[in-house]
Amino acid sequence: MGTDHSRTERPQAHSVVLGFLAASLCAFAQSPAAPPPPAVLDAARTYALEYSQTLPDFICDEVVRRYREGMDPGTWALADTLTVRLSYYGHREDYKLLKVNNKAADRSYEAMGGTISEGEFGSLLRQVFEPDPSTEIRFTQWDSIGATRVAVFSYRMTPEHARYAINFVLNEQRYSALAGRRGLVFVDPSTGQILRITSAADSLPDDFPVQTVTSTMDYESTTIGDRTFLLPRLADVQLKAATYLTRNQLEFQAYHKFNADVDVSFDPAAPAPKKK
């Protein structure tokens, strides 16, 4: 009976939030520069905390193009391209490296060295909006993603709450640090859905060799089976340590229902990223 009760109550609560959200939006529609009503942030919080639990079991192709700083300032040189099978099962992620530069991989994803990224499916969203008195969230501005007007909120988390572990190997010596996080959350004010999130390492130790780690994740409506979900589509991760500068561009492709016996084809070809 407890399970049935929660299933009947949750949609009612969600409809109340969205109903209040629509009414609140009408109240400030004539003042486009004004901050959004509190209901927008409340809806984003509900969305973020429930995000991982709403996802189905699936598999997707993750293409990771890893760049080093080029000879000319502001340019990038492609170092290698990794093709990874990402399985999401039981709300947990598993990464299997399939190819390196379109050739069969002979090592694990974690053993590749260089800059790698994991945990794209909801862990950061949840951390930002978990109740914690040390986390700061505030409205900063209005912006647009495509044709969608979005409310942009800044956030900042302490190292104790963010639990952001950064591991770095330089000259065969391994360095580790626990960092905080700060960044921006881009929210669709009509639904509370989060369309983009950025992150930057914060409060790094002064003697740690890594100066900056930044990332941007864009989400896009994606069909799996007969349902549509907002899932990662593109990500950009950059790291700077002394004169060492890297950039990873991640592309998530071919989402489909989890199946242990599935054939996957990859198309990793892509031009170098634009100058910044």
C-alpha positions as CSV (number, residue, x, y, z in Angstrom):
1,M,0.0,0.0,0.0
2,G,2.9,2.4,0.7
3,T,4.2,2.1,-2.8
4,D,0.7,2.7,-4.3
5,H,0.3,5.8,-2.1
6,S,3.5,7.4,-3.2
7,R,2.6,6.8,-6.9
8,T,-0.7,8.6,-6.5
9,E,0.7,11.5,-4.4
10,R,3.8,12.4,-6.5
11,P,1.9,13.4,-9.7
12,Q,-0.5,15.5,-7.7
13,A,2.4,17.3,-6.0
14,H,4.2,17.8,-9.4
15,S,1.0,19.3,-11.0
16,V,0.7,21.7,-8.1
17,V,4.3,22.9,-8.6
18,L,3.8,23.4,-12.3
19,G,0.4,25.0,-11.9
20,F,1.9,27.6,-9.5
21,L,4.8,28.0,-11.8
22,A,2.6,28.9,-14.7
23,A,0.6,31.4,-12.7
24,S,3.8,33.0,-11.3
25,L,5.3,33.4,-14.8
26,C,2.3,35.4,-15.9
27,A,2.9,37.8,-13.0
28,F,6.4,38.8,-14.2
29,A,5.9,38.3,-18.0
30,Q,5.8,42.1,-18.5
31,S,9.1,42.6,-16.7
32,P,11.6,40.5,-18.7
33,A,14.7,41.7,-16.7
34,A,13.1,40.8,-13.3
35,P,14.3,37.7,-11.4
36,P,12.0,34.7,-11.9
37,P,9.5,33.8,-9.2
38,P,10.7,31.4,-6.5
39,A,8.6,28.7,-8.0
40,V,11.1,28.4,-10.9
41,L,14.0,27.5,-8.6
42,D,11.7,25.2,-6.6
43,A,10.8,23.3,-9.8
44,A,14.4,23.1,-10.9
45,R,15.3,21.6,-7.4
46,T,12.6,19.0,-7.7
47,Y,13.7,18.1,-11.2
48,A,17.4,17.8,-10.3
49,L,16.8,15.7,-7.2
50,E,14.5,13.3,-9.0
51,Y,16.4,13.3,-12.3
52,S,18.5,10.1,-11.9
53,Q,15.5,8.1,-10.6
54,T,13.5,9.0,-13.7
55,L,16.0,7.6,-16.1
56,P,15.5,4.2,-17.7
57,D,18.2,1.5,-18.1
58,F,20.0,2.3,-21.4
59,I,23.2,2.1,-23.4
60,C,24.7,4.9,-25.5
61,D,27.8,5.6,-27.5
62,E,30.2,8.1,-26.0
63,V,32.8,9.6,-28.4
64,V,35.6,11.4,-26.5
65,R,37.9,13.6,-28.6
66,R,40.9,14.6,-26.5
67,Y,42.9,17.7,-27.5
68,R,46.2,19.3,-26.4
69,E,46.9,23.0,-26.9
70,G,48.2,23.7,-30.4
71,M,51.3,25.5,-31.4
72,D,49.4,28.8,-32.0
73,P,47.6,30.4,-29.0
74,G,43.9,29.6,-28.9
75,T,44.2,26.5,-31.1
76,W,43.9,22.8,-30.3
77,A,45.5,19.7,-31.7
78,L,43.7,16.4,-31.6
79,A,45.6,13.9,-29.5
80,D,43.3,10.9,-29.8
81,T,39.7,9.8,-30.1
82,L,38.1,7.3,-27.6
83,T,34.9,5.4,-28.4
84,V,33.2,4.2,-25.2
85,R,30.2,2.1,-24.5
86,L,28.3,3.7,-21.6
87,S,25.8,1.5,-19.8
88,Y,23.3,3.0,-17.4
89,Y,21.7,0.2,-15.3
90,G,20.1,0.3,-11.9
91,H,21.0,4.1,-11.7
92,R,24.7,3.3,-12.0
93,E,27.1,4.1,-14.8
94,D,29.6,1.7,-16.4
95,Y,32.2,2.7,-19.0
96,K,33.8,0.2,-21.4
97,L,36.5,1.5,-23.7
98,L,36.0,-0.1,-27.2
99,K,38.3,1.8,-29.5
100,V,41.2,4.2,-29.6
101,N,41.6,6.1,-32.8
102,N,39.1,3.6,-34.4
103,K,41.3,0.6,-33.4
104,A,40.3,-2.0,-30.8
105,A,41.3,-1.0,-27.3
106,D,43.7,-3.1,-25.3
107,R,43.2,-1.4,-21.9
108,S,40.4,-0.1,-19.7
109,Y,39.0,3.4,-19.9
110,E,40.4,4.2,-16.5
111,A,43.9,3.0,-17.6
112,M,44.0,5.3,-20.6
113,G,45.9,8.1,-18.8
114,G,45.4,11.8,-19.7
115,T,42.1,13.5,-18.9
116,I,39.0,11.3,-18.6
117,S,35.5,12.1,-17.3
118,E,32.8,10.1,-15.6
119,G,29.5,10.7,-13.8
120,E,27.6,12.7,-16.4
121,F,24.2,11.4,-15.5
122,G,22.7,13.4,-12.7
123,S,25.4,13.3,-9.9
124,L,26.3,17.0,-10.3
125,L,22.6,18.1,-10.6
126,R,21.8,16.3,-7.4
127,Q,24.7,17.7,-5.5
128,V,23.9,21.3,-6.5
129,F,20.3,21.1,-5.2
130,E,20.8,18.8,-2.2
131,P,19.8,20.6,1.0
132,D,23.0,22.0,2.5
133,P,23.4,25.3,4.3
134,S,26.9,25.8,2.8
135,T,25.7,25.7,-0.8
136,E,24.9,29.1,-2.4
137,I,22.4,29.4,-5.2
138,R,21.2,32.7,-6.7
139,F,19.7,34.1,-9.8
140,T,22.2,35.9,-12.1
141,Q,20.6,36.7,-15.5
142,W,18.3,35.7,-18.3
143,D,19.8,34.0,-21.4
144,S,18.8,31.8,-24.4
145,I,19.6,28.3,-25.5
146,G,18.4,28.0,-29.0
147,A,14.9,29.4,-29.1
148,T,14.3,28.7,-25.3
149,R,14.7,31.6,-22.9
150,V,16.3,30.3,-19.7
151,A,16.8,31.6,-16.2
152,V,20.5,31.3,-15.2
153,F,21.4,30.6,-11.5
154,S,24.9,30.5,-10.1
155,Y,25.9,28.0,-7.5
156,R,28.9,27.4,-5.2
157,M,29.7,24.3,-3.1
158,T,32.4,23.8,-0.5
159,P,34.8,20.9,-0.9
160,E,33.2,19.1,1.9
161,H,29.8,19.1,0.1
162,A,31.0,18.8,-3.5
163,R,33.3,15.8,-2.8
164,Y,35.0,16.6,-6.1
165,A,38.1,14.5,-6.3
166,I,40.7,15.5,-8.8
167,N,43.5,13.1,-9.6
168,F,46.5,14.2,-11.7
169,V,49.7,12.5,-12.8
170,L,52.7,14.7,-13.7
171,N,56.2,13.2,-14.4
172,E,55.0,9.8,-13.0
173,Q,54.0,11.4,-9.7
174,R,50.3,11.2,-8.7
175,Y,48.6,14.2,-7.1
176,S,45.1,14.2,-5.5
177,A,42.9,16.9,-4.1
178,L,39.4,17.5,-2.9
179,A,37.9,20.6,-4.5
180,G,34.7,22.6,-4.2
181,R,32.6,23.5,-7.3
182,R,31.0,26.6,-8.7
183,G,29.1,27.2,-11.9
184,L,25.9,28.0,-13.6
185,V,22.6,26.2,-14.1
186,F,20.4,27.1,-17.1
187,V,16.7,26.4,-16.3
188,D,13.7,26.4,-18.6
189,P,11.3,28.5,-16.5
190,S,8.2,26.9,-18.0
191,T,9.1,23.4,-16.9
192,G,11.9,23.6,-14.3
193,Q,14.1,21.4,-16.6
194,I,17.8,22.0,-16.6
195,L,19.1,22.4,-20.1
196,R,22.8,23.2,-19.3
197,I,25.1,23.1,-16.3
198,T,28.7,24.4,-16.0
199,S,31.2,23.6,-13.4
200,A,34.6,24.9,-12.3
201,A,36.9,23.5,-9.6
202,D,36.9,25.8,-6.6
203,S,39.1,26.1,-3.5
204,L,42.0,24.0,-4.9
205,P,45.0,23.8,-2.6
206,D,47.7,26.4,-3.4
207,D,50.4,23.7,-3.9
208,F,48.2,21.5,-6.2
209,P,49.6,21.4,-9.8
210,V,46.2,21.8,-11.4
211,Q,45.0,25.4,-11.6
212,T,41.7,25.0,-13.3
213,V,39.2,22.3,-14.3
214,T,36.0,23.5,-16.1
215,S,33.2,21.7,-17.8
216,T,29.9,22.4,-19.7
217,M,27.2,19.9,-20.2
218,D,24.3,20.4,-22.6
219,Y,21.1,18.3,-22.4
220,E,18.7,17.4,-25.3
221,S,15.4,15.7,-25.6
222,T,16.1,12.1,-26.6
223,T,13.8,9.2,-27.3
224,I,14.4,5.8,-25.8
225,G,11.8,3.2,-26.6
226,D,8.5,5.0,-26.7
227,R,9.4,7.7,-24.2
228,T,11.4,11.0,-24.3
229,F,14.0,12.0,-21.8
230,L,16.3,15.0,-21.4
231,L,19.8,13.4,-21.6
232,P,23.4,14.6,-22.1
233,R,24.2,15.4,-25.7
234,L,27.5,17.4,-25.6
235,A,30.1,18.1,-23.0
236,D,33.3,20.1,-23.0
237,V,36.0,19.6,-20.3
238,Q,39.1,21.7,-20.0
239,L,42.1,21.3,-17.6
240,K,45.1,23.5,-17.0
241,A,48.2,22.5,-15.0
242,A,51.2,24.8,-15.3
243,T,51.9,24.7,-19.1
244,Y,49.8,21.6,-19.6
245,L,46.4,22.4,-21.2
246,T,43.9,19.8,-22.4
247,R,40.4,19.8,-23.7
248,N,38.0,16.9,-24.0
249,Q,34.9,17.1,-26.2
250,L,32.3,14.5,-25.4
251,E,29.4,13.5,-27.7
252,F,26.7,11.1,-26.6
253,Q,25.0,9.2,-29.5
254,A,22.6,6.3,-30.3
255,Y,20.8,6.0,-27.0
256,H,18.8,2.8,-26.8
257,K,17.3,0.4,-24.2
258,F,19.7,-1.6,-22.1
259,N,20.5,-4.9,-23.9
260,A,23.4,-7.2,-23.1
261,D,23.6,-8.3,-26.7
262,V,23.8,-5.3,-28.9
263,D,25.9,-4.2,-31.9
264,V,27.2,-0.7,-31.8
265,S,28.7,1.4,-34.7
266,F,30.7,4.5,-34.1
267,D,31.5,7.6,-36.2
268,P,34.1,9.5,-34.3
269,A,35.3,11.7,-37.2
270,A,35.1,15.4,-36.3
271,P,37.0,18.7,-37.0
272,A,39.2,20.4,-34.4
273,P,37.3,22.7,-32.0
274,K,37.0,26.3,-32.8
275,K,39.5,28.9,-31.4
276,K,38.5,30.5,-28.1
